[in-house]
C-alpha cells in the first residue's frame, strides 16, 4: 500500500533539508536497533533540525502514502525503530538541544535528540534531578524514552518517564503541529493527550519538543549488595522490604548466570562472588538525611536475614558503588554477546516475582531453552533473555514462540503484562491478544486511525490497521 521512494521524492526532501541531510548510501546503521538480529534497510534517511521541516516531510509523505519511521539513538529492544524496506527514516539526531531549564519552576524544555545522561548531568549541576535512567542512558535519546515510556532502576521510587512529561510538541501525520498539554503540574482540561503520546512509539505523531518536570537532587545514597542461595528467596525478599515500610531508590535482581556473564563481559570486577551464590539484589536508598538512610539499611538487613541472605556488602566508596552499578547496567550487553537471543520484558506485581521466575524456568525446560533473568525487582519488572544456544533453527523459529506465549500467559495470570518499559514495537505485537480483549484491541486500532488514517507513521509497530 506504500509508495516506493523515487527521484521526485528525493528532490523534494533535498529542497527542504539540503543535500547533506538526505542520506542515500551506507544506511545499514539505520536498518536495525538493539532488537535481536532483525534488519530492514530504509530507502532514505532524513535529518531535519526543526519542527517546520518535519511538518513539511510528514505532510508530503501523508499525501503520497510514503511510510515513515522516526528514529532516536536506535537503542530500543522491541524493534520500534526498524523501518519498512525502502521507506523513509527521520533521524532525530539533530534535535539535540536543551532549550531551557526553569530553575524557579523545576522544569526543563528539551528536544527529543538530547541524550538522557547528558540532561541528568546538566541539571545535577543545578541541584536538580531527572530520575528515569534506562540502562542505555549514556547514549539513548529522551525522545526514545518518551516514545517507549522508559523506566530504569530508579523507577521503583521515582516513577517512569510518563511521571515527568508535562507537555509535548507533536507533528501529526498530516503535518499539523499541536501541543498536547500545558506546562503545569496539574491539568484536568479534557482528554490527556500527553499521556496518549507517551509510549506510542512514533505511531501517532513525531515528538519535536518535550516539557519535563524536575525534582531536587537527593544529597546522599547508600548501596548494598545482598547474596542469596536461591533466586526464589531473593525474589521473596523484595516484597518484604516494602512491607517493612522501606521504599528503596533502586532494587535490582540478578540471577547467577546473569552475574557470571556480566563479569566475563567486563573482564575486570573486583568483588568476589561466592560459589554458593544463586542470585543477588542490588539495593539503594537515597535522601537528604544520612541518619535516616542508615536506619533504613538496618531495617533492610533485618528483612534480608529472614530470607537466608548469605552475605551483605555495603559499598563504602563511590568507586565501589560505580563498580556495582557498572556490573548491573552491563548485564544486558553481556548476555547479547554470548548467543543469538530474544529479550522479553515481563512485569508482575512484585510479590508474584518468585512464582514468575519458577514458571519461566519450568517453561524453559519444557521447550529446551536457557533463560537469563535480571531486572528491576522493586517494580516487579523481570527481563527474560532467552538464548538460542543449541536449539535448532526450527525449534528457535517455531517452538520458541509457543514457550514465549506460555510465559506471557503466566504473566497475565499473575496480574501482570507483557512489557514494563521496552514497548511493544515489532516483536511483541503478536502477543497482545494475551493481555487485551478484542474490544480493547479495536479501541487501540481506532485511536491509531484517528491520528494516522493512512497508517504512514511507523507501520507494523504495536498494532496493524
KARACOR-V496634 format. One record per residue. N is the residue number from 1. PSI is psi as a letter, one per 40 degrees, with the letter a starting at -180 (* if undefined). OMEGA is omega in radians with two decimals (NA if undefined). BURIAL is I if it has 16 or more other C-alpha atoms within 10 Angstrom, else O. Layout:
n:psi:omega:burial
N:PSI:OMEGA:BURIAL
N:PSI:OMEGA:BURIAL
//
This chain:
n:psi:omega:burial
1:e:-3.07:O
2:i:3.13:I
3:h:3.06:O
4:i:3.13:O
5:h:3.06:I
6:a:-3.04:O
7:d:3.10:O
8:d:3.12:O
9:d:-3.13:I
10:d:3.13:I
11:d:3.13:O
12:d:-3.12:O
13:d:3.12:I
14:d:3.13:I
15:d:3.14:O
16:d:-2.94:I
17:e:-2.96:I
18:i:-3.06:O
19:d:-3.03:O
20:e:-3.12:O
21:e:3.02:I
22:h:-2.97:I
23:h:-3.09:I
24:e:-3.09:O
25:i:3.10:O
26:f:-3.04:O
27:e:-3.04:I
28:d:-3.09:O
29:e:-3.10:O
30:e:-3.11:I
31:e:-3.14:I
32:i:2.92:I
33:a:-3.11:I
34:e:-3.11:I
35:h:3.03:I
36:b:-3.12:I
37:f:-3.10:O
38:h:3.14:O
39:i:3.08:I
40:h:-3.01:I
41:h:3.05:I
42:i:3.08:I
43:d:-3.14:I
44:i:3.05:I
45:h:3.14:I
46:i:-3.11:I
47:g:3.11:I
48:i:-3.13:I
49:e:3.13:I
50:i:-3.05:O
51:d:-3.12:I
52:d:3.12:O
53:d:3.12:O
54:d:3.12:I
55:d:3.12:I
56:d:-3.14:I
57:d:-3.10:I
58:d:3.12:I
59:d:-3.14:I
60:d:-3.12:I
61:d:3.13:I
62:d:-3.13:I
63:d:-3.07:O
64:e:3.12:I
65:f:3.09:I
66:h:3.14:I
67:i:-3.06:I
68:h:3.12:I
69:h:3.04:I
70:h:-3.06:I
71:h:3.03:I
72:b:-3.12:I
73:e:-3.14:I
74:f:-3.11:I
75:e:-3.08:I
76:i:-3.06:I
77:e:3.12:I
78:e:3.12:I
79:e:-3.09:I
80:d:-3.10:I
81:e:-3.12:I
82:h:-3.05:I
83:i:2.92:I
84:i:3.12:I
85:h:3.07:O
86:e:3.12:I
87:a:-3.14:I
88:h:2.94:I
89:h:3.00:I
90:h:3.12:I
91:h:-3.11:I
92:e:-3.01:I
93:d:3.11:I
94:e:3.03:O
95:g:-2.92:I
96:f:-3.04:I
97:h:2.84:O
98:h:-3.02:I
99:d:3.14:O
100:i:3.00:O
101:h:-3.11:I
102:g:-3.10:O
103:d:3.14:O
104:d:-3.09:O
105:e:-3.14:O
106:f:3.13:O
107:i:3.05:I
108:h:3.02:I
109:h:-3.05:I
110:i:2.97:I
111:i:-3.01:I
112:e:-3.13:I
113:e:3.08:I
114:h:3.12:I
115:h:-3.02:I
116:d:-3.09:I
117:d:3.11:I
118:d:3.10:I
119:d:-3.13:I
120:d:-3.12:I
121:d:3.14:O
122:d:-3.09:O
123:d:3.10:I
124:d:3.10:O
125:d:3.12:O
126:e:-3.11:O
127:e:-3.08:O
128:i:-2.96:I
129:h:2.93:I
130:h:-2.91:I
131:d:-3.04:I
132:h:-3.00:I
133:g:3.09:I
134:i:-3.09:I
135:d:-3.13:I
136:e:-2.99:I
137:d:-3.12:I
138:e:-3.13:O
139:e:-3.13:I
140:i:-3.11:I
141:i:3.06:I
142:d:-3.13:I
143:d:3.09:I
144:d:3.09:I
145:d:3.12:I
146:d:-3.08:I
147:d:3.12:I
148:e:-3.08:I
149:f:-3.08:I
150:i:3.13:I
151:c:-3.09:I
152:i:-3.03:I
153:d:-3.02:I
154:e:3.06:I
155:d:-3.08:I
156:d:3.12:I
157:d:-2.93:I
158:e:-3.13:I
159:i:-3.09:I
160:a:-3.04:I
161:d:-3.09:I
162:d:-3.11:I
163:e:-3.11:I
164:e:-3.14:I
165:h:3.14:I
166:d:-2.98:I
167:i:3.14:I
168:i:2.87:I
169:h:-3.02:I
170:h:2.97:I
171:h:-3.14:I
172:i:-3.08:I
173:d:-3.11:I
174:e:3.11:I
175:e:3.10:I
176:i:-3.11:O
177:h:3.12:I
178:i:2.89:O
179:h:-2.96:O
180:e:-3.06:I
181:b:3.13:I
182:i:-3.12:O
183:f:-3.11:I
184:i:-3.12:O
185:d:3.10:O
186:i:3.14:O
187:h:3.08:O
188:f:-3.08:O
189:g:3.11:O
190:a:3.13:O
191:i:-3.11:O
192:g:-3.13:O
193:d:-3.13:O
194:d:-3.09:I
195:e:3.05:I
196:d:3.14:O
197:d:3.07:I
198:h:-3.12:I
199:e:-3.08:I
200:e:2.99:I
201:f:3.07:I
202:e:-3.11:I
203:e:-3.11:I
204:e:-3.12:I
205:i:3.11:I
206:h:-3.12:I
207:h:-3.10:I
208:e:3.09:I
209:i:-3.02:I
210:h:3.04:I
211:h:-3.05:I
212:i:2.99:I
213:h:3.06:I
214:i:3.06:I
215:i:3.07:I
216:i:-3.13:O
217:h:3.10:I
218:i:-3.03:O
219:d:-3.04:O
220:i:2.96:O
221:i:3.07:I
222:i:-3.04:I
223:h:3.14:I
224:i:3.04:I
225:h:-3.11:I
226:h:-3.13:I
227:i:-3.08:I
228:i:3.10:I
229:e:3.09:I
230:i:3.12:I
231:d:-3.12:I
232:d:3.12:I
233:d:3.10:I
234:d:-3.14:I
235:d:3.12:I
236:d:-3.13:I
237:d:-3.06:I
238:d:-3.13:I
239:d:-3.11:I
240:d:3.11:I
241:d:3.14:I
242:d:3.13:I
243:d:3.09:O
244:e:3.08:O
245:e:-3.13:O
246:h:3.00:O
247:g:3.13:I
248:i:3.03:I
249:e:3.01:I
250:i:3.08:I
251:g:-2.97:I
252:i:3.14:I
253:h:3.02:I
254:h:3.02:I
255:i:-2.96:I
256:d:-3.11:I
257:d:3.09:I
258:d:3.13:I
259:d:-3.10:I
260:d:-3.14:I
261:d:3.13:I
262:d:3.11:I
263:d:3.12:I
264:d:-3.13:O
265:d:-3.10:I
266:d:3.11:O
267:e:3.10:O
268:h:3.12:O
269:h:-2.90:O
270:e:-3.14:O
271:h:-3.04:O
272:h:3.09:O
273:h:-3.13:I
274:i:-3.13:O
275:d:-3.07:O
276:e:-3.08:O
277:h:3.11:I
278:d:-3.12:I
279:i:3.10:I
280:i:2.95:I
281:h:3.03:I
282:h:-2.97:I
283:h:3.12:I
284:i:2.96:I
285:i:3.11:I
286:i:-3.13:I
287:a:-3.05:I
288:e:-3.07:O
289:h:-3.04:O
290:d:-3.13:O
291:d:3.12:O
292:d:-3.13:O
293:d:3.10:I
294:d:3.08:O
295:d:3.08:O
296:d:3.14:I
297:d:3.10:I
298:d:3.09:O
299:d:3.11:O
300:d:3.11:I
301:d:3.12:I
302:d:3.12:O
303:d:-3.06:I
304:d:3.14:I
305:d:-3.13:O
306:e:-3.09:O
307:f:3.06:I
308:f:3.00:O
309:h:-3.02:I
310:d:-3.12:O
311:h:3.10:I
312:h:-3.12:I
313:h:3.03:O
314:h:3.10:O
315:h:-3.02:I
316:d:-3.05:O
317:i:3.07:O
318:d:3.12:O
319:d:3.13:O
320:d:3.06:O
321:d:-3.12:I
322:d:-3.14:O
323:d:3.12:I
324:d:3.13:I
325:d:3.12:O
326:d:3.10:I
327:d:-3.09:I
328:d:-3.06:I
329:e:-3.13:I
330:e:-3.14:I
331:d:-3.11:I
332:d:3.12:I
333:d:-3.11:I
334:d:-3.11:I
335:d:-3.09:I
336:d:-3.11:I
337:e:-3.00:O
338:d:-3.03:O
339:i:2.84:O
340:h:-2.98:O
341:i:2.91:I
342:h:-3.14:I
343:h:3.10:I
344:i:-2.98:I
345:g:-3.04:I
346:i:3.06:I
347:h:3.13:I
348:i:2.96:I
349:h:-2.91:I
350:d:-3.13:I
351:e:-3.13:I
352:e:-3.11:I
353:d:-3.14:I
354:d:3.14:I
355:d:3.11:I
356:d:-3.12:I
357:d:3.11:I
358:d:-3.12:O
359:d:3.13:I
360:d:-3.12:I
361:d:3.12:I
362:d:3.12:O
363:d:3.07:I
364:d:3.10:I
365:d:-3.12:O
366:d:-3.05:O
367:e:3.01:I
368:f:3.09:I
369:i:3.05:I
370:h:3.06:I
371:i:3.06:I
372:h:-3.00:I
373:h:3.09:I
374:i:3.07:I
375:a:-3.03:I
376:g:-3.00:I
377:d:3.14:I
378:d:3.08:I
379:e:-2.99:I
380:e:-3.04:I
381:h:-3.08:I
382:h:3.05:I
383:h:-3.10:I
384:h:3.08:I
385:h:-3.12:I
386:h:-3.08:I
387:h:3.12:I
388:d:3.09:I
389:b:-3.11:O
390:e:3.13:O
391:i:3.08:I
392:i:3.11:O
393:d:-3.14:O
394:d:3.10:O
395:d:-3.10:O
396:d:-3.03:I
397:e:-3.09:O
398:d:-3.08:O
399:d:-3.07:O
400:d:-3.14:I
401:d:3.08:O
402:d:3.11:O
403:d:3.12:I
404:d:3.12:I
405:d:3.10:O
406:d:3.10:I
407:d:-3.12:I
408:d:3.09:I
409:d:3.05:I
410:d:3.12:I
411:d:3.14:I
412:d:-3.12:I
413:d:3.13:O
414:e:3.13:I
415:e:-3.09:O
416:a:3.12:I
417:i:-2.86:I
418:e:3.01:I
419:h:3.12:I
420:d:-3.06:I
421:e:-3.10:I
422:d:-3.08:I
423:i:-3.11:I
424:d:3.05:I
425:b:-3.10:I
426:d:-2.90:I
427:e:-3.09:I
428:e:-2.97:I
429:d:-3.14:I
430:e:3.13:O
431:e:-3.07:I
432:d:-3.13:I
433:e:3.10:O
434:d:-3.03:I
435:e:3.14:I
436:i:3.03:O
437:i:3.09:O
438:d:3.11:O
439:d:-3.14:O
440:d:3.10:O
441:d:3.11:O
442:d:3.06:O
443:d:3.10:O
444:d:3.13:I
445:d:-3.14:O
446:d:3.08:O
447:d:3.10:O
448:d:-3.12:I
449:d:-3.14:O
450:d:-3.07:O
451:d:-3.02:I
452:g:-3.02:I
453:d:3.12:I
454:e:3.07:I
455:f:3.13:I
456:e:-3.01:I
457:h:3.09:I
458:f:-3.08:I
459:i:3.13:I
460:e:-3.12:I
461:i:3.12:I
462:c:-3.07:I
463:i:3.10:I
464:i:3.07:O
465:*:NA:O
//
